[in-house]
Amino acid sequence: VLGADITYEPASFPGLCRLLHYLLVDSKSTAILYCTERNADTMSKLRDAIAGAHMTVASEHAYVGQHGGVGCYVGVGTDS
């Protein structure tokens, strides 16, 4: 599962994470989310929502983009 530009609204995180869990729970797949880090609080809320949906952040890689924005790739897998 690949997602981009879907992590800017914290109110959507619980639904997004429930959907990801549904898609990943019985598979060996991983979700990869591309996130532009607008602020640390939003990223913290995303990590909390991932944990609340019984998933883990398998990896996280930050970088500085071409136009100076900070982004990250977040690999997400289920706890089960």
LUMLUMDREN-2810 file (N, C-alpha, C; in Angstrom, 1 decimal):
<atoms>
<atom><aa>V</aa><ch>A</ch><at>N</at><xx>0.9</xx><yy>-1.2</yy><zz>0.0</zz></atom>
<atom><aa>V</aa><ch>A</ch><at>CA</at><xx>0.0</xx><yy>0.0</yy><zz>0.0</zz></atom>
<atom><aa>V</aa><ch>A</ch><at>C</at><xx>0.9</xx><yy>1.2</yy><zz>0.0</zz></atom>
<atom><aa>L</aa><ch>A</ch><at>N</at><xx>0.7</xx><yy>2.1</yy><zz>-0.9</zz></atom>
<atom><aa>L</aa><ch>A</ch><at>CA</at><xx>1.5</xx><yy>3.4</yy><zz>-1.0</zz></atom>
<atom><aa>L</aa><ch>A</ch><at>C</at><xx>0.6</xx><yy>4.6</yy><zz>-0.9</zz></atom>
<atom><aa>G</aa><ch>A</ch><at>N</at><xx>0.9</xx><yy>5.5</yy><zz>0.0</zz></atom>
<atom><aa>G</aa><ch>A</ch><at>CA</at><xx>0.1</xx><yy>6.7</yy><zz>0.2</zz></atom>
<atom><aa>G</aa><ch>A</ch><at>C</at><xx>1.0</xx><yy>7.9</yy><zz>0.2</zz></atom>
<atom><aa>A</aa><ch>A</ch><at>N</at><xx>0.5</xx><yy>9.0</yy><zz>-0.4</zz></atom>
<atom><aa>A</aa><ch>A</ch><at>CA</at><xx>1.2</xx><yy>10.3</yy><zz>-0.5</zz></atom>
<atom><aa>A</aa><ch>A</ch><at>C</at><xx>0.3</xx><yy>11.4</yy><zz>-0.3</zz></atom>
<atom><aa>D</aa><ch>A</ch><at>N</at><xx>0.7</xx><yy>12.4</yy><zz>0.5</zz></atom>
<atom><aa>D</aa><ch>A</ch><at>CA</at><xx>-0.1</xx><yy>13.6</yy><zz>0.7</zz></atom>
<atom><aa>D</aa><ch>A</ch><at>C</at><xx>-1.4</xx><yy>13.3</yy><zz>1.4</zz></atom>
<atom><aa>I</aa><ch>A</ch><at>N</at><xx>-1.4</xx><yy>12.3</yy><zz>2.3</zz></atom>
<atom><aa>I</aa><ch>A</ch><at>CA</at><xx>-2.7</xx><yy>11.9</yy><zz>3.0</zz></atom>
<atom><aa>I</aa><ch>A</ch><at>C</at><xx>-2.5</xx><yy>12.1</yy><zz>4.5</zz></atom>
<atom><aa>T</aa><ch>A</ch><at>N</at><xx>-1.5</xx><yy>12.7</yy><zz>5.0</zz></atom>
<atom><aa>T</aa><ch>A</ch><at>CA</at><xx>-1.2</xx><yy>12.8</yy><zz>6.4</zz></atom>
<atom><aa>T</aa><ch>A</ch><at>C</at><xx>-1.2</xx><yy>14.2</yy><zz>6.9</zz></atom>
<atom><aa>Y</aa><ch>A</ch><at>N</at><xx>-1.9</xx><yy>15.1</yy><zz>6.3</zz></atom>
<atom><aa>Y</aa><ch>A</ch><at>CA</at><xx>-1.8</xx><yy>16.5</yy><zz>6.7</zz></atom>
<atom><aa>Y</aa><ch>A</ch><at>C</at><xx>-2.9</xx><yy>16.9</yy><zz>7.7</zz></atom>
<atom><aa>E</aa><ch>A</ch><at>N</at><xx>-4.0</xx><yy>16.1</yy><zz>7.8</zz></atom>
<atom><aa>E</aa><ch>A</ch><at>CA</at><xx>-5.1</xx><yy>16.4</yy><zz>8.6</zz></atom>
<atom><aa>E</aa><ch>A</ch><at>C</at><xx>-5.2</xx><yy>15.3</yy><zz>9.7</zz></atom>
<atom><aa>P</aa><ch>A</ch><at>N</at><xx>-4.8</xx><yy>15.7</yy><zz>10.9</zz></atom>
<atom><aa>P</aa><ch>A</ch><at>CA</at><xx>-4.8</xx><yy>14.7</yy><zz>12.0</zz></atom>
<atom><aa>P</aa><ch>A</ch><at>C</at><xx>-6.2</xx><yy>14.1</yy><zz>12.3</zz></atom>
<atom><aa>A</aa><ch>A</ch><at>N</at><xx>-7.3</xx><yy>14.8</yy><zz>12.0</zz></atom>
<atom><aa>A</aa><ch>A</ch><at>CA</at><xx>-8.6</xx><yy>14.2</yy><zz>12.3</zz></atom>
<atom><aa>A</aa><ch>A</ch><at>C</at><xx>-8.9</xx><yy>13.0</yy><zz>11.4</zz></atom>
<atom><aa>S</aa><ch>A</ch><at>N</at><xx>-8.1</xx><yy>12.9</yy><zz>10.3</zz></atom>
<atom><aa>S</aa><ch>A</ch><at>CA</at><xx>-8.3</xx><yy>11.7</yy><zz>9.4</zz></atom>
<atom><aa>S</aa><ch>A</ch><at>C</at><xx>-7.5</xx><yy>10.5</yy><zz>9.8</zz></atom>
<atom><aa>F</aa><ch>A</ch><at>N</at><xx>-6.5</xx><yy>10.7</yy><zz>10.8</zz></atom>
<atom><aa>F</aa><ch>A</ch><at>CA</at><xx>-5.6</xx><yy>9.6</yy><zz>11.1</zz></atom>
<atom><aa>F</aa><ch>A</ch><at>C</at><xx>-6.3</xx><yy>8.3</yy><zz>11.6</zz></atom>
<atom><aa>P</aa><ch>A</ch><at>N</at><xx>-7.3</xx><yy>8.4</yy><zz>12.5</zz></atom>
<atom><aa>P</aa><ch>A</ch><at>CA</at><xx>-7.9</xx><yy>7.2</yy><zz>13.0</zz></atom>
<atom><aa>P</aa><ch>A</ch><at>C</at><xx>-8.5</xx><yy>6.4</yy><zz>11.8</zz></atom>
<atom><aa>G</aa><ch>A</ch><at>N</at><xx>-9.3</xx><yy>7.0</yy><zz>10.9</zz></atom>
<atom><aa>G</aa><ch>A</ch><at>CA</at><xx>-9.9</xx><yy>6.3</yy><zz>9.8</zz></atom>
<atom><aa>G</aa><ch>A</ch><at>C</at><xx>-8.8</xx><yy>5.7</yy><zz>8.9</zz></atom>
<atom><aa>L</aa><ch>A</ch><at>N</at><xx>-7.8</xx><yy>6.5</yy><zz>8.6</zz></atom>
<atom><aa>L</aa><ch>A</ch><at>CA</at><xx>-6.7</xx><yy>6.1</yy><zz>7.7</zz></atom>
<atom><aa>L</aa><ch>A</ch><at>C</at><xx>-6.0</xx><yy>4.9</yy><zz>8.3</zz></atom>
<atom><aa>C</aa><ch>A</ch><at>N</at><xx>-5.7</xx><yy>4.9</yy><zz>9.6</zz></atom>
<atom><aa>C</aa><ch>A</ch><at>CA</at><xx>-5.1</xx><yy>3.8</yy><zz>10.2</zz></atom>
<atom><aa>C</aa><ch>A</ch><at>C</at><xx>-5.9</xx><yy>2.5</yy><zz>10.3</zz></atom>
<atom><aa>R</aa><ch>A</ch><at>N</at><xx>-7.2</xx><yy>2.7</yy><zz>10.5</zz></atom>
<atom><aa>R</aa><ch>A</ch><at>CA</at><xx>-8.1</xx><yy>1.5</yy><zz>10.5</zz></atom>
<atom><aa>R</aa><ch>A</ch><at>C</at><xx>-8.1</xx><yy>0.9</yy><zz>9.1</zz></atom>
<atom><aa>L</aa><ch>A</ch><at>N</at><xx>-8.2</xx><yy>1.7</yy><zz>8.1</zz></atom>
<atom><aa>L</aa><ch>A</ch><at>CA</at><xx>-8.1</xx><yy>1.2</yy><zz>6.7</zz></atom>
<atom><aa>L</aa><ch>A</ch><at>C</at><xx>-6.8</xx><yy>0.5</yy><zz>6.4</zz></atom>
<atom><aa>L</aa><ch>A</ch><at>N</at><xx>-5.7</xx><yy>1.1</yy><zz>6.8</zz></atom>
<atom><aa>L</aa><ch>A</ch><at>CA</at><xx>-4.4</xx><yy>0.4</yy><zz>6.6</zz></atom>
<atom><aa>L</aa><ch>A</ch><at>C</at><xx>-4.4</xx><yy>-0.9</yy><zz>7.4</zz></atom>
<atom><aa>H</aa><ch>A</ch><at>N</at><xx>-4.8</xx><yy>-0.9</yy><zz>8.6</zz></atom>
<atom><aa>H</aa><ch>A</ch><at>CA</at><xx>-4.8</xx><yy>-2.2</yy><zz>9.4</zz></atom>
<atom><aa>H</aa><ch>A</ch><at>C</at><xx>-5.7</xx><yy>-3.2</yy><zz>8.7</zz></atom>
<atom><aa>Y</aa><ch>A</ch><at>N</at><xx>-6.8</xx><yy>-2.9</yy><zz>8.2</zz></atom>
<atom><aa>Y</aa><ch>A</ch><at>CA</at><xx>-7.7</xx><yy>-3.8</yy><zz>7.4</zz></atom>
<atom><aa>Y</aa><ch>A</ch><at>C</at><xx>-7.0</xx><yy>-4.4</yy><zz>6.2</zz></atom>
<atom><aa>L</aa><ch>A</ch><at>N</at><xx>-6.3</xx><yy>-3.5</yy><zz>5.5</zz></atom>
<atom><aa>L</aa><ch>A</ch><at>CA</at><xx>-5.6</xx><yy>-4.0</yy><zz>4.3</zz></atom>
<atom><aa>L</aa><ch>A</ch><at>C</at><xx>-4.3</xx><yy>-4.8</yy><zz>4.6</zz></atom>
<atom><aa>L</aa><ch>A</ch><at>N</at><xx>-3.7</xx><yy>-4.6</yy><zz>5.8</zz></atom>
<atom><aa>L</aa><ch>A</ch><at>CA</at><xx>-2.5</xx><yy>-5.3</yy><zz>6.1</zz></atom>
<atom><aa>L</aa><ch>A</ch><at>C</at><xx>-2.6</xx><yy>-6.4</yy><zz>7.0</zz></atom>
<atom><aa>V</aa><ch>A</ch><at>N</at><xx>-3.6</xx><yy>-6.6</yy><zz>7.8</zz></atom>
<atom><aa>V</aa><ch>A</ch><at>CA</at><xx>-3.7</xx><yy>-7.5</yy><zz>8.9</zz></atom>
<atom><aa>V</aa><ch>A</ch><at>C</at><xx>-3.4</xx><yy>-9.0</yy><zz>8.5</zz></atom>
<atom><aa>D</aa><ch>A</ch><at>N</at><xx>-3.9</xx><yy>-9.4</yy><zz>7.4</zz></atom>
<atom><aa>D</aa><ch>A</ch><at>CA</at><xx>-3.7</xx><yy>-10.8</yy><zz>7.0</zz></atom>
<atom><aa>D</aa><ch>A</ch><at>C</at><xx>-2.7</xx><yy>-11.0</yy><zz>5.8</zz></atom>
<atom><aa>S</aa><ch>A</ch><at>N</at><xx>-1.8</xx><yy>-10.1</yy><zz>5.7</zz></atom>
<atom><aa>S</aa><ch>A</ch><at>CA</at><xx>-0.9</xx><yy>-10.1</yy><zz>4.6</zz></atom>
<atom><aa>S</aa><ch>A</ch><at>C</at><xx>0.5</xx><yy>-9.9</yy><zz>5.1</zz></atom>
<atom><aa>K</aa><ch>A</ch><at>N</at><xx>1.5</xx><yy>-10.1</yy><zz>4.3</zz></atom>
<atom><aa>K</aa><ch>A</ch><at>CA</at><xx>2.9</xx><yy>-9.8</yy><zz>4.6</zz></atom>
<atom><aa>K</aa><ch>A</ch><at>C</at><xx>3.3</xx><yy>-8.4</yy><zz>4.0</zz></atom>
<atom><aa>S</aa><ch>A</ch><at>N</at><xx>2.3</xx><yy>-7.6</yy><zz>3.7</zz></atom>
<atom><aa>S</aa><ch>A</ch><at>CA</at><xx>2.5</xx><yy>-6.4</yy><zz>3.0</zz></atom>
<atom><aa>S</aa><ch>A</ch><at>C</at><xx>2.9</xx><yy>-5.3</yy><zz>4.0</zz></atom>
<atom><aa>T</aa><ch>A</ch><at>N</at><xx>3.4</xx><yy>-4.2</yy><zz>3.5</zz></atom>
<atom><aa>T</aa><ch>A</ch><at>CA</at><xx>3.7</xx><yy>-3.0</yy><zz>4.3</zz></atom>
<atom><aa>T</aa><ch>A</ch><at>C</at><xx>3.1</xx><yy>-1.8</yy><zz>3.6</zz></atom>
<atom><aa>A</aa><ch>A</ch><at>N</at><xx>2.7</xx><yy>-0.8</yy><zz>4.4</zz></atom>
<atom><aa>A</aa><ch>A</ch><at>CA</at><xx>2.2</xx><yy>0.4</yy><zz>3.8</zz></atom>
<atom><aa>A</aa><ch>A</ch><at>C</at><xx>3.4</xx><yy>1.4</yy><zz>3.9</zz></atom>
<atom><aa>I</aa><ch>A</ch><at>N</at><xx>3.6</xx><yy>2.2</yy><zz>2.8</zz></atom>
<atom><aa>I</aa><ch>A</ch><at>CA</at><xx>4.6</xx><yy>3.2</yy><zz>2.8</zz></atom>
<atom><aa>I</aa><ch>A</ch><at>C</at><xx>3.9</xx><yy>4.5</yy><zz>2.6</zz></atom>
<atom><aa>L</aa><ch>A</ch><at>N</at><xx>4.1</xx><yy>5.4</yy><zz>3.6</zz></atom>
<atom><aa>L</aa><ch>A</ch><at>CA</at><xx>3.5</xx><yy>6.7</yy><zz>3.5</zz></atom>
<atom><aa>L</aa><ch>A</ch><at>C</at><xx>4.5</xx><yy>7.8</yy><zz>3.3</zz></atom>
<atom><aa>Y</aa><ch>A</ch><at>N</at><xx>4.3</xx><yy>8.6</yy><zz>2.4</zz></atom>
<atom><aa>Y</aa><ch>A</ch><at>CA</at><xx>5.2</xx><yy>9.8</yy><zz>2.2</zz></atom>
<atom><aa>Y</aa><ch>A</ch><at>C</at><xx>4.5</xx><yy>11.0</yy><zz>2.9</zz></atom>
<atom><aa>C</aa><ch>A</ch><at>N</at><xx>5.2</xx><yy>11.6</yy><zz>3.8</zz></atom>
<atom><aa>C</aa><ch>A</ch><at>CA</at><xx>4.7</xx><yy>12.7</yy><zz>4.6</zz></atom>
<atom><aa>C</aa><ch>A</ch><at>C</at><xx>5.6</xx><yy>13.9</yy><zz>4.5</zz></atom>
<atom><aa>T</aa><ch>A</ch><at>N</at><xx>5.0</xx><yy>15.0</yy><zz>4.3</zz></atom>
<atom><aa>T</aa><ch>A</ch><at>CA</at><xx>5.7</xx><yy>16.3</yy><zz>4.5</zz></atom>
<atom><aa>T</aa><ch>A</ch><at>C</at><xx>5.5</xx><yy>16.7</yy><zz>5.9</zz></atom>
<atom><aa>E</aa><ch>A</ch><at>N</at><xx>6.6</xx><yy>16.8</yy><zz>6.6</zz></atom>
<atom><aa>E</aa><ch>A</ch><at>CA</at><xx>6.5</xx><yy>17.1</yy><zz>8.0</zz></atom>
<atom><aa>E</aa><ch>A</ch><at>C</at><xx>6.3</xx><yy>18.6</yy><zz>8.2</zz></atom>
<atom><aa>R</aa><ch>A</ch><at>N</at><xx>5.0</xx><yy>19.0</yy><zz>8.4</zz></atom>
<atom><aa>R</aa><ch>A</ch><at>CA</at><xx>4.6</xx><yy>20.4</yy><zz>8.6</zz></atom>
<atom><aa>R</aa><ch>A</ch><at>C</at><xx>4.9</xx><yy>20.8</yy><zz>10.0</zz></atom>
<atom><aa>N</aa><ch>A</ch><at>N</at><xx>4.7</xx><yy>19.9</yy><zz>11.0</zz></atom>
<atom><aa>N</aa><ch>A</ch><at>CA</at><xx>5.2</xx><yy>20.2</yy><zz>12.4</zz></atom>
<atom><aa>N</aa><ch>A</ch><at>C</at><xx>5.3</xx><yy>18.9</yy><zz>13.1</zz></atom>
<atom><aa>A</aa><ch>A</ch><at>N</at><xx>6.1</xx><yy>18.9</yy><zz>14.2</zz></atom>
<atom><aa>A</aa><ch>A</ch><at>CA</at><xx>6.3</xx><yy>17.7</yy><zz>14.9</zz></atom>
<atom><aa>A</aa><ch>A</ch><at>C</at><xx>5.1</xx><yy>17.1</yy><zz>15.6</zz></atom>
<atom><aa>D</aa><ch>A</ch><at>N</at><xx>4.2</xx><yy>18.0</yy><zz>16.0</zz></atom>
<atom><aa>D</aa><ch>A</ch><at>CA</at><xx>3.0</xx><yy>17.5</yy><zz>16.7</zz></atom>
<atom><aa>D</aa><ch>A</ch><at>C</at><xx>2.1</xx><yy>16.7</yy><zz>15.8</zz></atom>
<atom><aa>T</aa><ch>A</ch><at>N</at><xx>2.0</xx><yy>17.0</yy><zz>14.5</zz></atom>
<atom><aa>T</aa><ch>A</ch><at>CA</at><xx>1.2</xx><yy>16.3</yy><zz>13.5</zz></atom>
<atom><aa>T</aa><ch>A</ch><at>C</at><xx>1.9</xx><yy>14.9</yy><zz>13.3</zz></atom>
<atom><aa>M</aa><ch>A</ch><at>N</at><xx>3.2</xx><yy>14.8</yy><zz>13.2</zz></atom>
<atom><aa>M</aa><ch>A</ch><at>CA</at><xx>3.8</xx><yy>13.5</yy><zz>13.1</zz></atom>
<atom><aa>M</aa><ch>A</ch><at>C</at><xx>3.7</xx><yy>12.7</yy><zz>14.3</zz></atom>
<atom><aa>S</aa><ch>A</ch><at>N</at><xx>3.7</xx><yy>13.3</yy><zz>15.5</zz></atom>
<atom><aa>S</aa><ch>A</ch><at>CA</at><xx>3.5</xx><yy>12.6</yy><zz>16.7</zz></atom>
<atom><aa>S</aa><ch>A</ch><at>C</at><xx>2.1</xx><yy>12.0</yy><zz>16.8</zz></atom>
<atom><aa>K</aa><ch>A</ch><at>N</at><xx>1.1</xx><yy>12.7</yy><zz>16.3</zz></atom>
<atom><aa>K</aa><ch>A</ch><at>CA</at><xx>-0.3</xx><yy>12.3</yy><zz>16.3</zz></atom>
<atom><aa>K</aa><ch>A</ch><at>C</at><xx>-0.4</xx><yy>11.1</yy><zz>15.3</zz></atom>
<atom><aa>L</aa><ch>A</ch><at>N</at><xx>0.3</xx><yy>11.2</yy><zz>14.2</zz></atom>
<atom><aa>L</aa><ch>A</ch><at>CA</at><xx>0.2</xx><yy>10.1</yy><zz>13.2</zz></atom>
<atom><aa>L</aa><ch>A</ch><at>C</at><xx>0.8</xx><yy>8.8</yy><zz>13.9</zz></atom>
<atom><aa>R</aa><ch>A</ch><at>N</at><xx>2.0</xx><yy>8.9</yy><zz>14.5</zz></atom>
<atom><aa>R</aa><ch>A</ch><at>CA</at><xx>2.6</xx><yy>7.8</yy><zz>15.2</zz></atom>
<atom><aa>R</aa><ch>A</ch><at>C</at><xx>1.6</xx><yy>7.2</yy><zz>16.2</zz></atom>
<atom><aa>D</aa><ch>A</ch><at>N</at><xx>1.0</xx><yy>8.1</yy><zz>17.0</zz></atom>
<atom><aa>D</aa><ch>A</ch><at>CA</at><xx>0.0</xx><yy>7.6</yy><zz>18.0</zz></atom>
<atom><aa>D</aa><ch>A</ch><at>C</at><xx>-1.2</xx><yy>6.9</yy><zz>17.4</zz></atom>
<atom><aa>A</aa><ch>A</ch><at>N</at><xx>-1.7</xx><yy>7.4</yy><zz>16.3</zz></atom>
<atom><aa>A</aa><ch>A</ch><at>CA</at><xx>-2.8</xx><yy>6.7</yy><zz>15.6</zz></atom>
<atom><aa>A</aa><ch>A</ch><at>C</at><xx>-2.4</xx><yy>5.4</yy><zz>15.0</zz></atom>
<atom><aa>I</aa><ch>A</ch><at>N</at><xx>-1.1</xx><yy>5.3</yy><zz>14.5</zz></atom>
<atom><aa>I</aa><ch>A</ch><at>CA</at><xx>-0.6</xx><yy>4.0</yy><zz>14.0</zz></atom>
<atom><aa>I</aa><ch>A</ch><at>C</at><xx>-0.6</xx><yy>3.0</yy><zz>15.2</zz></atom>
<atom><aa>A</aa><ch>A</ch><at>N</at><xx>0.0</xx><yy>3.4</yy><zz>16.3</zz></atom>
<atom><aa>A</aa><ch>A</ch><at>CA</at><xx>0.0</xx><yy>2.5</yy><zz>17.5</zz></atom>
<atom><aa>A</aa><ch>A</ch><at>C</at><xx>-1.4</xx><yy>2.1</yy><zz>18.0</zz></atom>
<atom><aa>G</aa><ch>A</ch><at>N</at><xx>-2.3</xx><yy>3.1</yy><zz>17.9</zz></atom>
<atom><aa>G</aa><ch>A</ch><at>CA</at><xx>-3.7</xx><yy>2.9</yy><zz>18.4</zz></atom>
<atom><aa>G</aa><ch>A</ch><at>C</at><xx>-4.4</xx><yy>1.9</yy><zz>17.5</zz></atom>
<atom><aa>A</aa><ch>A</ch><at>N</at><xx>-4.0</xx><yy>1.7</yy><zz>16.3</zz></atom>
<atom><aa>A</aa><ch>A</ch><at>CA</at><xx>-4.6</xx><yy>0.8</yy><zz>15.3</zz></atom>
<atom><aa>A</aa><ch>A</ch><at>C</at><xx>-3.8</xx><yy>-0.6</yy><zz>15.3</zz></atom>
<atom><aa>H</aa><ch>A</ch><at>N</at><xx>-3.0</xx><yy>-0.8</yy><zz>16.4</zz></atom>
<atom><aa>H</aa><ch>A</ch><at>CA</at><xx>-2.3</xx><yy>-2.1</yy><zz>16.5</zz></atom>
<atom><aa>H</aa><ch>A</ch><at>C</at><xx>-1.3</xx><yy>-2.3</yy><zz>15.4</zz></atom>
<atom><aa>M</aa><ch>A</ch><at>N</at><xx>-0.6</xx><yy>-1.2</yy><zz>15.0</zz></atom>
<atom><aa>M</aa><ch>A</ch><at>CA</at><xx>0.4</xx><yy>-1.3</yy><zz>13.9</zz></atom>
<atom><aa>M</aa><ch>A</ch><at>C</at><xx>1.7</xx><yy>-0.7</yy><zz>14.5</zz></atom>
<atom><aa>T</aa><ch>A</ch><at>N</at><xx>2.7</xx><yy>-0.9</yy><zz>13.8</zz></atom>
<atom><aa>T</aa><ch>A</ch><at>CA</at><xx>4.0</xx><yy>-0.4</yy><zz>14.2</zz></atom>
<atom><aa>T</aa><ch>A</ch><at>C</at><xx>4.7</xx><yy>0.4</yy><zz>13.0</zz></atom>
<atom><aa>V</aa><ch>A</ch><at>N</at><xx>5.5</xx><yy>1.4</yy><zz>13.4</zz></atom>
<atom><aa>V</aa><ch>A</ch><at>CA</at><xx>6.3</xx><yy>2.0</yy><zz>12.4</zz></atom>
<atom><aa>V</aa><ch>A</ch><at>C</at><xx>7.5</xx><yy>1.2</yy><zz>12.2</zz></atom>
<atom><aa>A</aa><ch>A</ch><at>N</at><xx>7.6</xx><yy>0.5</yy><zz>11.1</zz></atom>
<atom><aa>A</aa><ch>A</ch><at>CA</at><xx>8.7</xx><yy>-0.4</yy><zz>10.8</zz></atom>
<atom><aa>A</aa><ch>A</ch><at>C</at><xx>10.0</xx><yy>0.3</yy><zz>10.5</zz></atom>
<atom><aa>S</aa><ch>A</ch><at>N</at><xx>9.9</xx><yy>1.5</yy><zz>9.8</zz></atom>
<atom><aa>S</aa><ch>A</ch><at>CA</at><xx>11.1</xx><yy>2.3</yy><zz>9.5</zz></atom>
<atom><aa>S</aa><ch>A</ch><at>C</at><xx>10.6</xx><yy>3.7</yy><zz>9.2</zz></atom>
<atom><aa>E</aa><ch>A</ch><at>N</at><xx>11.5</xx><yy>4.6</yy><zz>9.4</zz></atom>
<atom><aa>E</aa><ch>A</ch><at>CA</at><xx>11.2</xx><yy>6.0</yy><zz>9.1</zz></atom>
<atom><aa>E</aa><ch>A</ch><at>C</at><xx>12.5</xx><yy>6.7</yy><zz>8.6</zz></atom>
<atom><aa>H</aa><ch>A</ch><at>N</at><xx>12.4</xx><yy>7.3</yy><zz>7.4</zz></atom>
<atom><aa>H</aa><ch>A</ch><at>CA</at><xx>13.6</xx><yy>8.0</yy><zz>6.8</zz></atom>
<atom><aa>H</aa><ch>A</ch><at>C</at><xx>13.2</xx><yy>9.4</yy><zz>6.5</zz></atom>
<atom><aa>A</aa><ch>A</ch><at>N</at><xx>13.9</xx><yy>10.3</yy><zz>7.1</zz></atom>
<atom><aa>A</aa><ch>A</ch><at>CA</at><xx>13.7</xx><yy>11.7</yy><zz>6.9</zz></atom>
<atom><aa>A</aa><ch>A</ch><at>C</at><xx>14.7</xx><yy>12.3</yy><zz>5.8</zz></atom>
<atom><aa>Y</aa><ch>A</ch><at>N</at><xx>14.3</xx><yy>13.3</yy><zz>5.1</zz></atom>
<atom><aa>Y</aa><ch>A</ch><at>CA</at><xx>15.2</xx><yy>13.9</yy><zz>4.2</zz></atom>
<atom><aa>Y</aa><ch>A</ch><at>C</at><xx>14.7</xx><yy>15.4</yy><zz>3.9</zz></atom>
<atom><aa>V</aa><ch>A</ch><at>N</at><xx>15.6</xx><yy>16.2</yy><zz>3.4</zz></atom>
<atom><aa>V</aa><ch>A</ch><at>CA</at><xx>15.2</xx><yy>17.5</yy><zz>3.0</zz></atom>
<atom><aa>V</aa><ch>A</ch><at>C</at><xx>15.0</xx><yy>17.5</yy><zz>1.5</zz></atom>
<atom><aa>G</aa><ch>A</ch><at>N</at><xx>13.8</xx><yy>18.0</yy><zz>1.2</zz></atom>
<atom><aa>G</aa><ch>A</ch><at>CA</at><xx>13.4</xx><yy>17.9</yy><zz>-0.3</zz></atom>
<atom><aa>G</aa><ch>A</ch><at>C</at><xx>14.1</xx><yy>19.0</yy><zz>-1.1</zz></atom>
<atom><aa>Q</aa><ch>A</ch><at>N</at><xx>13.8</xx><yy>18.9</yy><zz>-2.4</zz></atom>
<atom><aa>Q</aa><ch>A</ch><at>CA</at><xx>14.4</xx><yy>19.8</yy><zz>-3.3</zz></atom>
<atom><aa>Q</aa><ch>A</ch><at>C</at><xx>14.1</xx><yy>21.3</yy><zz>-3.0</zz></atom>
<atom><aa>H</aa><ch>A</ch><at>N</at><xx>12.9</xx><yy>21.6</yy><zz>-2.5</zz></atom>
<atom><aa>H</aa><ch>A</ch><at>CA</at><xx>12.5</xx><yy>22.9</yy><zz>-2.2</zz></atom>
<atom><aa>H</aa><ch>A</ch><at>C</at><xx>12.6</xx><yy>23.3</yy><zz>-0.7</zz></atom>
<atom><aa>G</aa><ch>A</ch><at>N</at><xx>13.4</xx><yy>22.5</yy><zz>0.0</zz></atom>
<atom><aa>G</aa><ch>A</ch><at>CA</at><xx>13.7</xx><yy>22.8</yy><zz>1.4</zz></atom>
<atom><aa>G</aa><ch>A</ch><at>C</at><xx>12.7</xx><yy>22.2</yy><zz>2.4</zz></atom>
<atom><aa>G</aa><ch>A</ch><at>N</at><xx>11.6</xx><yy>21.6</yy><zz>2.0</zz></atom>
<atom><aa>G</aa><ch>A</ch><at>CA</at><xx>10.7</xx><yy>21.0</yy><zz>2.9</zz></atom>
<atom><aa>G</aa><ch>A</ch><at>C</at><xx>11.2</xx><yy>19.7</yy><zz>3.4</zz></atom>
<atom><aa>V</aa><ch>A</ch><at>N</at><xx>10.9</xx><yy>19.3</yy><zz>4.7</zz></atom>
<atom><aa>V</aa><ch>A</ch><at>CA</at><xx>11.3</xx><yy>18.1</yy><zz>5.3</zz></atom>
<atom><aa>V</aa><ch>A</ch><at>C</at><xx>10.2</xx><yy>17.1</yy><zz>5.1</zz></atom>
<atom><aa>G</aa><ch>A</ch><at>N</at><xx>10.6</xx><yy>15.9</yy><zz>4.6</zz></atom>
<atom><aa>G</aa><ch>A</ch><at>CA</at><xx>9.6</xx><yy>14.8</yy><zz>4.3</zz></atom>
<atom><aa>G</aa><ch>A</ch><at>C</at><xx>10.1</xx><yy>13.6</yy><zz>5.0</zz></atom>
<atom><aa>C</aa><ch>A</ch><at>N</at><xx>9.3</xx><yy>12.6</yy><zz>5.0</zz></atom>
<atom><aa>C</aa><ch>A</ch><at>CA</at><xx>9.7</xx><yy>11.3</yy><zz>5.5</zz></atom>
<atom><aa>C</aa><ch>A</ch><at>C</at><xx>8.9</xx><yy>10.2</yy><zz>4.8</zz></atom>
<atom><aa>Y</aa><ch>A</ch><at>N</at><xx>9.5</xx><yy>9.0</yy><zz>4.8</zz></atom>
<atom><aa>Y</aa><ch>A</ch><at>CA</at><xx>8.9</xx><yy>7.8</yy><zz>4.4</zz></atom>
<atom><aa>Y</aa><ch>A</ch><at>C</at><xx>8.6</xx><yy>7.0</yy><zz>5.6</zz></atom>
<atom><aa>V</aa><ch>A</ch><at>N</at><xx>7.4</xx><yy>6.6</yy><zz>5.8</zz></atom>
<atom><aa>V</aa><ch>A</ch><at>CA</at><xx>7.1</xx><yy>5.8</yy><zz>7.0</zz></atom>
<atom><aa>V</aa><ch>A</ch><at>C</at><xx>6.6</xx><yy>4.4</yy><zz>6.6</zz></atom>
<atom><aa>G</aa><ch>A</ch><at>N</at><xx>7.3</xx><yy>3.4</yy><zz>7.0</zz></atom>
<atom><aa>G</aa><ch>A</ch><at>CA</at><xx>6.9</xx><yy>2.0</yy><zz>6.7</zz></atom>
<atom><aa>G</aa><ch>A</ch><at>C</at><xx>6.0</xx><yy>1.5</yy><zz>7.8</zz></atom>
<atom><aa>V</aa><ch>A</ch><at>N</at><xx>4.8</xx><yy>1.0</yy><zz>7.5</zz></atom>
<atom><aa>V</aa><ch>A</ch><at>CA</at><xx>3.9</xx><yy>0.6</yy><zz>8.6</zz></atom>
<atom><aa>V</aa><ch>A</ch><at>C</at><xx>3.5</xx><yy>-0.8</yy><zz>8.4</zz></atom>
<atom><aa>G</aa><ch>A</ch><at>N</at><xx>3.6</xx><yy>-1.6</yy><zz>9.5</zz></atom>
<atom><aa>G</aa><ch>A</ch><at>CA</at><xx>3.2</xx><yy>-3.0</yy><zz>9.5</zz></atom>
<atom><aa>G</aa><ch>A</ch><at>C</at><xx>2.3</xx><yy>-3.3</yy><zz>10.7</zz></atom>
<atom><aa>T</aa><ch>A</ch><at>N</at><xx>1.6</xx><yy>-4.4</yy><zz>10.6</zz></atom>
<atom><aa>T</aa><ch>A</ch><at>CA</at><xx>0.7</xx><yy>-4.8</yy><zz>11.7</zz></atom>
<atom><aa>T</aa><ch>A</ch><at>C</at><xx>1.5</xx><yy>-5.4</yy><zz>12.8</zz></atom>
<atom><aa>D</aa><ch>A</ch><at>N</at><xx>0.9</xx><yy>-5.4</yy><zz>14.1</zz></atom>
<atom><aa>D</aa><ch>A</ch><at>CA</at><xx>1.5</xx><yy>-6.0</yy><zz>15.2</zz></atom>
<atom><aa>D</aa><ch>A</ch><at>C</at><xx>1.4</xx><yy>-7.5</yy><zz>15.1</zz></atom>
<atom><aa>S</aa><ch>A</ch><at>N</at><xx>0.3</xx><yy>-8.0</yy><zz>14.4</zz></atom>
<atom><aa>S</aa><ch>A</ch><at>CA</at><xx>0.1</xx><yy>-9.5</yy><zz>14.4</zz></atom>
<atom><aa>S</aa><ch>A</ch><at>C</at><xx>0.8</xx><yy>-10.1</yy><zz>13.3</zz></atom>
</atoms>
